[in-house]
Amino acid sequence: SDNGNFLFPKDIKIASNGNLIITSQNSQKIVIYSSTLNFISQFGDPGGDVGQFSVPQYLELDNSDNIYVTDWYNNSIQKFTSAGDFVSIVGNGKKVNGSFFFPSAIAYDTVGNMYVLDDGAGVGRVQKFTNAGVYIDTIISEGLYDSSYDMVIDGSNNIYISGESGVQVFNTAGVLQRAIGEYGTGAGQFTQARGMDFDAMGNIYIADYFNSIVHVFDSA
């Protein structure tokens, strides 16, 4: 697609300077807009080489506004500078610890460790890495919803993972703390929870794909 246009936009993050970083899943690129919605730049092409994508999914920014992109079919996470210059890549498509199989989401805790949600060996799992991409541990290897989509971490390092029937909350040891919502079409119910984010008060906003609404839950 043309500069600044999208084909199935999948995720968005806001950089420290207010720029909007957006994944355009089906055109295999990342698009950057200013806070006033003026097109700045884009990067990425279809393919399997570094700097290329095959269905980019969710993204995350670190404290230096480096951009991390999960790539669904290339089974990798690529790191770029805030200007879109390629830095490094992690993952090789194997169903083993330290690699990824259909990675979907990425998040950071308060000390900079990286957490990656992927399909593992056919069931959802969460792996923990250093900021440099060195594997530490697989903290969740069972107990997730049949389909899991997004992952965010709050200021207390609680890990929120969205799925078919709502959101599961884990600690950094991978122990389930609670669940938010249940399957259904009523208030506080979900028919596929997807993207999530927090406001300044710690409230969590959760997009509900098939109910076509956004739920808001308090920090408790």
C-alpha positions as CSV (number, residue, x, y, z in Angstrom):
1,S,0.0,0.0,0.0
2,D,1.0,3.7,-0.4
3,N,3.1,5.6,2.1
4,G,1.1,6.2,5.3
5,N,-1.7,3.8,4.4
6,F,-2.6,0.6,6.2
7,L,-3.8,-2.8,5.3
8,F,-5.2,-4.5,8.5
9,P,-3.6,-2.3,11.2
10,K,-2.9,-4.6,14.1
11,D,-1.3,-2.6,16.9
12,I,-0.3,0.9,17.9
13,K,2.1,2.3,20.5
14,I,2.9,5.9,21.4
15,A,6.6,6.9,21.7
16,S,7.9,9.3,24.3
17,N,7.9,12.2,21.7
18,G,4.2,11.5,20.9
19,N,4.8,9.7,17.6
20,L,2.4,6.9,16.8
21,I,4.0,3.6,15.8
22,I,1.5,1.3,14.0
23,T,1.8,-2.3,12.6
24,S,0.2,-2.7,9.2
25,Q,-0.2,-6.5,9.2
26,N,-1.2,-7.3,5.6
27,S,1.1,-4.8,3.9
28,Q,4.1,-6.1,6.1
29,K,5.3,-2.8,7.4
30,I,5.5,-0.4,10.4
31,V,4.1,3.1,9.9
32,I,5.1,6.2,12.0
33,Y,2.9,9.3,12.4
34,S,3.4,12.4,14.4
35,S,1.2,13.3,17.4
36,T,-0.6,15.6,15.0
37,L,-1.3,12.7,12.6
38,N,1.2,13.7,9.9
39,F,2.9,10.9,8.1
40,I,6.6,10.6,9.0
41,S,8.0,7.4,7.7
42,Q,7.5,3.7,7.3
43,F,9.8,0.6,7.2
44,G,9.5,-3.1,6.3
45,D,8.8,-5.2,3.2
46,P,7.3,-8.6,2.6
47,G,9.9,-11.4,3.1
48,G,11.9,-13.4,5.5
49,D,15.2,-11.4,5.7
50,V,16.1,-9.0,8.4
51,G,14.1,-5.9,8.2
52,Q,11.3,-7.7,6.4
53,F,8.0,-9.1,7.8
54,S,5.6,-11.9,7.2
55,V,2.4,-10.8,9.1
56,P,3.8,-8.5,11.8
57,Q,1.6,-8.6,14.9
58,Y,1.9,-6.7,18.2
59,L,4.8,-4.3,19.0
60,E,6.4,-2.8,22.0
61,L,8.8,0.1,22.8
62,D,11.6,0.2,25.4
63,N,12.7,3.2,27.4
64,S,14.8,4.4,24.5
65,D,11.9,4.1,22.1
66,N,13.5,1.2,20.3
67,I,10.7,-0.7,18.4
68,Y,10.2,-4.5,18.9
69,V,8.0,-6.2,16.4
70,T,6.6,-9.8,16.7
71,D,6.5,-11.5,13.3
72,W,3.9,-14.3,13.1
73,Y,5.2,-16.4,10.1
74,N,8.9,-15.6,10.4
75,N,8.7,-16.7,14.0
76,S,10.9,-13.9,15.2
77,I,11.1,-10.6,17.1
78,Q,13.0,-7.9,15.4
79,K,14.4,-4.8,17.1
80,F,14.6,-1.4,15.3
81,T,15.7,2.1,16.3
82,S,13.0,4.7,16.7
83,A,13.9,5.8,13.2
84,G,13.2,2.3,11.8
85,D,16.8,1.1,11.4
86,F,17.3,-2.6,11.9
87,V,19.2,-3.6,15.1
88,S,18.8,-7.3,15.9
89,I,16.6,-10.4,15.6
90,V,15.6,-13.2,18.0
91,G,13.9,-16.5,17.1
92,N,14.2,-19.3,14.6
93,G,10.8,-20.9,14.4
94,K,11.5,-24.0,16.5
95,K,9.2,-25.2,19.3
96,V,12.0,-25.0,21.9
97,N,12.9,-22.7,24.8
98,G,14.4,-19.5,23.6
99,S,12.8,-19.6,20.2
100,F,9.3,-18.8,19.0
101,F,6.5,-20.5,17.2
102,F,3.9,-18.0,16.0
103,P,4.8,-15.2,18.4
104,S,2.0,-12.7,19.0
105,A,2.8,-10.3,21.8
106,I,5.7,-8.8,23.7
107,A,5.9,-6.8,26.9
108,Y,8.5,-5.5,29.4
109,D,8.6,-5.5,33.2
110,T,9.8,-2.6,35.3
111,V,13.4,-3.8,35.2
112,G,13.6,-4.2,31.5
113,N,13.1,-8.0,31.1
114,M,11.3,-9.0,27.9
115,Y,8.3,-11.4,27.9
116,V,7.1,-13.1,24.7
117,L,3.7,-14.8,24.2
118,D,3.7,-17.5,21.5
119,D,2.0,-20.7,20.5
120,G,4.8,-22.9,21.9
121,A,4.2,-26.6,21.2
122,G,0.5,-26.1,20.3
123,V,-0.5,-24.4,23.6
124,G,0.2,-20.9,24.7
125,R,3.3,-20.1,26.6
126,V,5.2,-17.1,27.9
127,Q,9.0,-16.9,27.8
128,K,11.2,-14.5,29.7
129,F,14.3,-12.9,28.2
130,T,16.8,-10.2,29.1
131,N,16.5,-6.9,27.3
132,A,19.3,-8.1,25.0
133,G,17.2,-11.1,24.0
134,V,19.0,-13.8,26.1
135,Y,16.6,-16.5,27.2
136,I,16.0,-16.7,31.0
137,D,13.0,-19.1,31.5
138,T,9.6,-20.3,30.3
139,I,7.3,-19.0,33.0
140,I,4.0,-20.1,31.6
141,S,3.6,-23.3,29.6
142,E,0.1,-24.4,30.4
143,G,-3.2,-23.0,31.7
144,L,-3.7,-20.2,29.2
145,Y,-6.9,-19.9,27.2
146,D,-7.1,-22.0,24.0
147,S,-6.4,-18.8,22.0
148,S,-4.3,-16.0,23.5
149,Y,-3.7,-12.7,21.7
150,D,-2.2,-9.8,23.6
151,M,0.0,-9.3,26.7
152,V,0.6,-6.2,28.8
153,I,2.4,-5.7,32.1
154,D,1.4,-3.2,34.8
155,G,3.6,-1.1,37.1
156,S,3.5,-3.9,39.7
157,N,4.8,-6.4,37.2
158,N,1.4,-8.3,36.9
159,I,1.1,-9.9,33.4
160,Y,-2.2,-9.6,31.7
161,I,-3.0,-12.0,28.8
162,S,-6.1,-11.7,26.7
163,G,-7.9,-14.6,25.2
164,E,-11.2,-16.1,24.1
165,S,-13.1,-15.7,27.4
166,G,-11.4,-12.7,29.0
167,V,-8.1,-11.8,30.5
168,Q,-5.9,-13.9,32.8
169,V,-3.5,-12.2,35.3
170,F,-0.2,-13.8,36.3
171,N,2.8,-12.8,38.4
172,T,6.3,-12.9,36.9
173,A,6.8,-16.4,38.2
174,G,3.9,-17.5,36.0
175,V,1.4,-18.2,38.8
176,L,-2.2,-17.3,37.9
177,Q,-3.5,-14.6,40.2
178,R,-7.0,-14.0,38.9
179,A,-9.2,-13.8,35.8
180,I,-11.0,-10.8,34.4
181,G,-14.4,-11.5,32.8
182,E,-16.0,-14.6,31.4
183,Y,-17.4,-15.8,28.1
184,G,-20.6,-14.1,27.0
185,T,-22.2,-11.0,25.6
186,G,-23.2,-9.1,28.8
187,A,-21.4,-6.4,30.8
188,G,-17.9,-7.6,31.7
189,Q,-18.2,-10.6,29.4
190,F,-16.1,-11.3,26.3
191,T,-16.3,-13.2,23.1
192,Q,-12.6,-12.8,22.3
193,A,-10.6,-10.3,24.3
194,R,-7.9,-8.7,22.1
195,G,-5.8,-5.5,22.6
196,M,-5.2,-4.0,26.0
197,D,-3.7,-0.9,27.6
198,F,-3.6,1.0,30.9
199,D,-4.4,4.6,31.7
200,A,-2.5,6.8,34.2
201,M,-4.7,5.5,37.1
202,G,-4.0,1.9,36.3
203,N,-7.4,1.1,34.8
204,I,-7.2,-1.5,32.0
205,Y,-9.0,-1.1,28.7
206,I,-9.7,-4.3,26.8
207,A,-11.0,-4.5,23.2
208,D,-13.7,-7.2,22.7
209,Y,-13.4,-8.4,19.1
210,F,-16.8,-10.1,18.5
211,N,-18.8,-8.0,20.9
212,S,-17.4,-4.9,19.2
213,I,-16.9,-2.9,22.4
214,V,-14.2,-1.8,24.7
215,H,-14.4,-2.8,28.4
216,V,-12.8,-0.8,31.2
217,F,-11.9,-2.4,34.5
218,D,-10.4,-0.7,37.6
219,S,-6.9,-1.5,38.9
220,A,-8.2,-3.7,41.6
